[in-house]
Amino acid sequence: MENLKSWVCIASLTFFMQSLDTTMLYLAVPAIAKSLQLQINTMEIVVTCYMFTVVIFTPVSSWIIDKCGEQKAYLWAVSLFALGSLFCALSISLWSLVLWRIVQGIGGALMLPASRVLILKMVSPENKIKYLNKITILGLCGTIMGPLLAGWCITFLSWQFIFLINLPLCLFCGYLAGKRVISPISTEQQFDLHGYALIAPALLLVMCGLMGVSHQYLSLPGAMVIFCCALALMGLYGFHHKKTEQQLFVLSLLKIPAFSVSIVSSIALRTFLSSIPLVLSLMMQTLFNFDPTTVAITMFCVATGAISAKIVVERILAWLGYRHLLVMMTLLTASVVFSLRLLTAESPLELFGVLAFTLGMLSTLLFSVINFLSFSELTENTYSAGNSLLTLIQLIAIMLSITLSFAILNFVSQSDEGYNLNNFHNLFLLMSAGILLCSVIFIFLKNNESYSGQ
């Protein structure tokens, strides 16, 4: 029991640390660009390279954990994350920062899965949701504290401290993980190297194509060639998937109606929604010249809205059911994103706070209900595979959201010196239109079953 408590603490602190790192970086992007003497529109790679690395290494994580054991895998992962954080703080160029963010991403791809898998092995099936919720709550605290800590660091210290904050947390988690010895349980899992060799380059090509178009490194025909190559690799993986028993992803789960709807809606909605806090932060700092503390308070409003949604989501879902709630929340979220076009430098700060809080609450309600829906028709035998596929899809969608947002901002910008207000307003218009279209996805839900809480 003592081991279980320690690993719940480790997993919670790990989620907290990763949430803290992400939200702090969102706020620090303009300060980093200024320090490195770069244009703000070149900074997307600092954010996306971490997400991309996590995406690439997520399919490998379960195999590494199986071979090394959860404890050893976690210790290696937290060491890499700490090393990456330290050298990110010491970076003096964009590419050195990108390199060490990639090292951070390798650690980040392993840390949370290793601790989660161990907890799931140690608890009974009926207690799994209870313990996973404990981990999630502390992670959301990281989302709340991140903007405030980042604002304080940038204002009174320097942007380097947003990475140095990770070090004591890594040391403490490593100490706890090393102290609580766990005997590894090997399942002799085989890794689908052939499938991975097809999927990883496909994802890399998609990201390179998007970034190439974004910064005009590639012509449109060149980008289309890259995207076609990525589709070809994905098609080859589809043929390979049917012939192999050791599969990276259990794609047969997509035949389950509720799960397939949740996957499609998760990709679409996260692609249009996930980058909004970053975009809003950039707009406030680069165009409206708000100080980091003011922007941090606005991001804090987003996080408190998310916490509020977590408190009420199950009651609202039990009252309205999946279909009605998802359609309603999608329409309301599209309206709020469209309302962001009203923001100007003269807008009262209260309006920024209200819109940020409402956006945080609605988007979290949407994502939480979609997660509930994804597991509503799964069984104990398919829960783990479904969770792995859904997690990977969410990471890819977040990465696409950030990359596409910068690509659209650069595409609609006619100036090499930066963005203007119309660029951001046009982006919010496209995002709201995309979210509005997502409401059509939920029509494919067979009925409006109520959430039972199971």
C-alpha positions in Angstrom: 0.0 0.0 0.0 2.9 2.3 0.8 4.3 1.6 -2.7 1.0 2.5 -4.3 0.8 5.8 -2.5 4.3 6.7 -3.5 3.7 5.9 -7.1 0.4 7.8 -7.2 2.4 10.8 -5.8 5.1 10.3 -8.5 2.5 10.1 -11.3 0.6 13.1 -10.0 3.8 15.2 -9.7 4.9 14.0 -13.2 1.6 15.2 -14.8 1.8 18.4 -12.8 5.4 19.0 -14.0 4.5 18.4 -17.7 1.4 20.6 -17.5 3.5 23.3 -15.8 6.2 23.1 -18.4 3.7 23.4 -21.3 1.6 26.3 -19.9 4.8 28.2 -18.9 6.3 27.9 -22.4 3.1 29.2 -24.0 3.5 32.5 -22.0 7.3 32.7 -22.5 7.4 32.4 -26.3 7.6 36.2 -27.0 10.3 36.6 -24.3 12.4 33.7 -25.7 12.1 35.2 -29.2 13.2 38.6 -28.0 16.1 37.1 -26.1 17.3 35.0 -29.1 16.7 38.0 -31.5 14.2 36.0 -33.5 10.9 36.8 -35.2 7.9 35.5 -33.2 6.7 33.6 -36.3 9.8 31.4 -36.2 9.0 30.1 -32.7 6.5 27.4 -33.4 9.1 24.7 -33.7 10.1 25.3 -30.0 6.5 24.3 -29.0 5.9 21.6 -31.7 9.2 19.8 -31.5 8.4 18.6 -28.0 4.9 17.5 -28.9 6.2 15.7 -32.0 8.8 13.9 -30.1 6.2 12.7 -27.6 4.0 11.5 -30.5 6.9 9.6 -32.1 8.0 7.9 -28.9 4.6 7.1 -27.5 4.2 3.9 -29.6 7.6 2.8 -28.4 6.9 3.6 -24.7 5.0 0.4 -23.8 7.7 -1.8 -25.4 10.5 0.0 -23.5 8.5 -0.2 -20.3 8.0 -3.9 -20.8 11.7 -4.6 -21.5 13.1 -2.4 -18.8 10.4 -2.5 -16.1 8.3 0.5 -15.0 10.7 1.7 -12.3 13.9 1.7 -14.5 12.0 3.2 -17.5 10.7 6.0 -15.3 14.1 6.8 -13.8 15.7 7.0 -17.3 12.8 9.1 -18.5 12.9 11.6 -15.6 16.7 11.9 -16.0 16.3 12.8 -19.7 13.6 15.3 -18.9 15.8 16.9 -16.3 18.8 16.9 -18.6 16.7 18.5 -21.4 15.3 21.1 -19.0 18.7 22.1 -17.8 20.2 22.6 -21.3 17.1 24.3 -22.5 17.8 27.0 -19.9 21.4 27.2 -21.1 20.5 27.4 -24.8 21.8 30.5 -26.7 20.3 29.7 -30.1 17.0 28.4 -31.6 18.4 25.1 -32.7 20.1 24.3 -29.4 16.8 25.0 -27.7 15.0 22.7 -30.2 17.5 19.9 -29.7 17.1 19.9 -25.9 13.3 20.2 -26.2 13.5 17.0 -28.2 15.5 15.4 -25.3 12.8 16.6 -23.0 10.2 15.1 -25.2 11.8 11.6 -25.1 11.6 11.7 -21.4 8.1 13.1 -21.4 6.9 10.3 -23.7 8.0 7.7 -21.1 7.5 9.3 -17.7 3.7 9.4 -17.3 3.0 6.1 -19.1 5.5 4.3 -16.9 4.0 5.5 -13.7 0.4 5.1 -14.9 1.0 1.5 -16.1 2.5 0.6 -12.7 -0.4 2.1 -10.8 -2.9 0.2 -13.0 -1.1 -3.0 -12.3 -1.2 -2.4 -8.5 -4.9 -1.5 -8.1 -8.0 -3.5 -8.6 -10.1 -2.8 -11.8 -12.9 -1.0 -9.8 -10.3 1.5 -8.4 -8.6 2.3 -11.6 -10.7 5.4 -12.5 -10.4 6.6 -8.9 -6.6 6.7 -9.0 -6.4 8.0 -12.5 -8.6 10.9 -11.5 -6.3 11.7 -8.6 -3.5 12.0 -11.0 -5.5 14.3 -13.4 -6.5 16.7 -10.6 -3.0 17.6 -9.7 -2.1 17.9 -13.4 -4.8 20.6 -13.7 -3.2 22.4 -10.8 -0.1 22.6 -12.9 -2.2 24.2 -15.7 -3.4 26.8 -13.2 0.0 27.6 -11.7 1.9 27.6 -15.0 0.8 31.0 -16.3 1.3 32.7 -12.9 4.8 31.2 -12.4 5.8 32.0 -15.9 4.6 35.6 -15.6 6.6 36.0 -12.4 9.7 34.4 -13.8 9.7 36.5 -17.0 8.9 39.8 -15.1 11.4 39.4 -12.2 13.9 36.8 -13.4 14.3 35.5 -16.9 12.7 33.0 -19.3 15.4 30.4 -18.4 13.8 29.8 -15.1 10.7 28.3 -16.7 12.9 25.3 -17.4 15.0 25.4 -14.2 11.8 25.0 -12.2 11.6 21.5 -13.5 14.8 20.4 -11.9 13.8 20.1 -8.2 10.6 18.4 -9.3 12.6 15.9 -11.3 15.0 15.3 -8.5 12.2 14.7 -6.0 10.3 12.3 -8.4 13.5 10.4 -9.1 14.2 10.1 -5.4 10.8 8.7 -4.7 10.9 6.3 -7.7 14.4 5.0 -6.7 13.3 4.5 -3.1 10.2 2.4 -3.9 11.6 -0.8 -5.5 9.2 -2.6 -7.8 9.8 -6.0 -9.4 9.4 -5.7 -13.1 6.7 -7.8 -14.7 7.6 -8.8 -18.3 4.9 -9.9 -20.7 7.4 -10.6 -23.5 5.7 -8.0 -25.7 7.0 -7.9 -29.2 7.5 -4.5 -30.9 6.2 -3.9 -34.4 9.3 -2.4 -35.8 8.1 -2.7 -39.4 4.9 -0.8 -38.6 6.8 1.9 -36.6 9.2 2.4 -39.5 6.2 3.3 -41.7 4.3 5.5 -39.2 7.1 7.6 -37.8 8.4 8.9 -41.1 4.8 9.6 -42.2 4.2 11.8 -39.1 7.6 13.5 -39.7 6.7 14.3 -43.3 3.3 15.8 -42.3 5.0 18.1 -39.8 7.8 19.1 -42.2 5.2 19.8 -44.9 3.1 22.0 -42.7 6.1 24.0 -41.4 7.6 24.2 -44.8 4.4 25.9 -46.2 4.1 28.0 -43.1 7.5 29.6 -43.5 7.5 29.5 -47.3 10.4 27.1 -47.5 8.3 24.9 -49.7 6.1 25.7 -52.7 2.5 24.3 -52.7 3.4 21.6 -55.2 6.4 20.6 -53.1 4.3 20.4 -50.0 1.7 18.3 -51.9 4.4 15.8 -52.9 5.5 15.5 -49.2 1.9 15.0 -48.1 1.3 12.4 -50.7 4.4 10.5 -49.6 3.0 10.6 -46.0 -0.3 9.2 -47.2 1.5 6.5 -49.1 3.4 5.4 -46.0 0.1 5.4 -44.0 -1.5 3.3 -46.7 1.4 0.8 -46.5 1.0 0.7 -42.8 -2.7 -0.1 -43.3 -1.7 -3.2 -45.4 0.9 -4.2 -42.9 -1.5 -3.8 -40.0 -3.8 -6.4 -41.5 -1.0 -9.0 -41.8 0.7 -8.7 -38.4 -0.3 -9.9 -35.0 1.9 -7.5 -33.1 0.2 -4.2 -33.9 1.2 -0.7 -32.8 -2.5 0.3 -32.7 -5.6 -1.8 -32.4 -7.5 -0.2 -35.3 -10.4 -2.7 -35.1 -11.6 -0.6 -32.2 -12.7 2.0 -34.8 -15.6 -0.4 -35.6 -17.1 0.5 -32.3 -19.5 3.4 -33.1 -19.0 5.5 -29.9 -15.3 5.0 -30.0 -15.0 5.9 -33.7 -17.1 9.1 -33.1 -14.9 10.1 -30.2 -11.7 9.6 -32.2 -12.9 11.7 -35.1 -14.3 14.4 -32.9 -11.2 14.5 -30.7 -9.0 15.0 -33.8 -11.2 17.7 -35.3 -12.0 19.7 -32.1 -8.5 19.5 -30.6 -7.1 20.7 -34.0 -9.2 23.8 -33.8 -9.1 24.4 -30.1 -5.8 23.3 -28.5 -3.7 26.2 -29.8 -6.1 29.0 -28.7 -4.4 29.7 -25.3 -1.0 30.1 -27.1 -2.5 32.2 -29.9 -4.3 34.4 -27.4 -1.1 34.9 -25.4 0.8 35.8 -28.5 -1.8 38.4 -29.5 -1.9 40.0 -26.1 1.9 40.3 -25.8 2.9 41.1 -29.4 0.1 43.4 -30.5 -1.5 44.8 -27.3 1.8 45.1 -25.4 0.3 43.6 -22.2 2.9 42.7 -19.6 3.4 39.0 -18.8 1.6 39.3 -15.5 -1.6 40.5 -17.1 -1.4 37.7 -19.7 -0.7 35.2 -17.0 -3.9 36.2 -15.2 -5.9 35.7 -18.5 -4.3 32.2 -18.9 -5.2 31.6 -15.2 -8.8 32.3 -16.1 -8.6 29.6 -18.8 -7.3 27.1 -16.3 -9.9 27.9 -13.6 -12.6 27.5 -16.2 -11.2 24.1 -16.9 -11.3 23.2 -13.2 -14.9 24.4 -12.9 -15.9 22.1 -15.8 -14.3 19.1 -14.2 -16.5 19.7 -11.1 -19.8 19.8 -13.0 -19.2 17.6 -16.1 -20.7 14.4 -14.8 -23.9 16.0 -13.5 -24.5 17.9 -16.8 -23.8 14.8 -18.8 -26.2 12.7 -16.7 -28.8 15.4 -17.3 -28.5 16.0 -21.0 -26.8 12.8 -22.4 -24.0 12.6 -24.9 -25.6 13.8 -28.1 -27.4 16.8 -26.8 -24.5 18.0 -24.6 -21.9 17.6 -27.3 -23.9 19.4 -29.9 -24.7 22.2 -27.5 -21.2 22.6 -26.2 -19.8 22.6 -29.7 -22.1 25.4 -30.8 -21.4 27.5 -27.7 -17.6 27.0 -28.0 -17.7 28.1 -31.7 -19.6 31.2 -30.5 -17.0 32.0 -27.9 -14.0 31.6 -30.3 -15.8 33.8 -32.8 -16.2 36.4 -30.0 -12.4 36.5 -29.6 -12.5 38.6 -32.7 -14.0 41.4 -30.7 -10.9 41.8 -28.6 -8.7 44.9 -29.2 -6.1 46.8 -27.2 -8.8 49.0 -25.8 -11.0 46.1 -24.6 -11.5 46.0 -20.8 -9.4 43.4 -19.1 -12.6 41.9 -17.6 -13.7 41.0 -21.1 -10.5 39.1 -21.7 -11.0 37.3 -18.4 -14.6 36.3 -19.0 -14.0 35.0 -22.5 -10.9 33.1 -21.3 -12.8 31.5 -18.4 -15.7 30.6 -20.6 -13.4 29.1 -23.3 -11.6 27.0 -20.7 -14.8 25.7 -19.2 -16.5 24.9 -22.5 -13.4 23.3 -24.2 -12.8 21.1 -21.1 -16.4 20.1 -21.0 -16.2 19.0 -24.6 -12.9 17.1 -24.2 -14.1 15.4 -20.9 -17.4 14.2 -22.5 -15.6 12.9 -25.6 -13.2 10.9 -23.3 -16.2 9.5 -21.4 -17.8 8.6 -24.7 -14.7 6.9 -26.0 -14.8 4.3 -23.2 -18.6 4.0 -22.9 -18.7 0.9 -25.2 -15.2 -0.6 -24.4 -14.6 -3.6 -22.2 -11.8 -4.4 -19.7 -10.1 -6.3 -22.5 -10.0 -3.2 -24.9 -9.7 -0.4 -22.3 -5.9 -0.3 -22.5 -5.6 -0.4 -26.3 -8.4 2.2 -26.6 -6.6 4.5 -24.1 -3.3 4.2 -26.0 -4.9 5.0 -29.4 -6.9 7.9 -28.0 -3.8 9.4 -26.2 -1.8 9.3 -29.4 -4.6 10.8 -31.4 -4.9 13.7 -28.9 -1.2 14.4 -29.0 -1.2 14.4 -32.8 -4.2 16.8 -32.9 -2.5 19.2 -30.4 0.7 19.2 -32.5 -1.4 19.8 -35.7 -3.3 22.6 -34.0 -0.1 24.5 -33.0 1.5 24.0 -36.4 -1.6 24.9 -38.4 -2.2 28.0 -36.3 1.3 29.4 -37.1 0.9 28.3 -40.7 -2.4 30.2 -41.1 -1.0 33.3 -39.3 2.0 33.3 -41.6 -0.1 32.6 -44.7 -2.6 35.5 -44.0 0.3 37.8 -43.0 1.5 40.1 -45.7 4.4 41.5 -43.6 7.8 40.0 -42.9 8.0 42.0 -39.7 5.3 40.2 -37.8 1.6 39.8 -37.4 -1.2 42.4 -37.2 -4.6 42.2 -35.6 -6.4 41.1 -38.7 -4.2 38.0 -38.9 -5.4 36.9 -35.5 -9.0 37.8 -36.1 -9.0 35.8 -39.4 -7.5 32.8 -37.5 -10.2 33.0 -34.9 -12.9 33.2 -37.7 -11.5 30.0 -39.3 -11.3 28.2 -35.9 -14.9 29.1 -35.0 -16.1 27.9 -38.4 -14.2 24.6 -38.0 -15.6 24.0 -34.5 -19.1 24.8 -35.8 -18.7 22.1 -38.5 -17.6 19.6 -35.9 -21.1 19.6 -34.5 -22.1 17.5 -37.5 -19.9 14.6 -36.3 -22.2 14.0 -33.3 -25.2 13.4 -35.5 -23.7 9.9 -36.1 -24.3 9.0 -32.4 -27.1 6.4 -32.5 -29.0 7.8 -29.6 -28.9 10.2 -26.7 -28.0 7.7 -24.0 -27.4 9.2 -20.6 -24.1 9.0 -18.8 -24.4 6.4 -16.0 -21.1 7.2 -14.2 -19.7 3.8 -14.9 
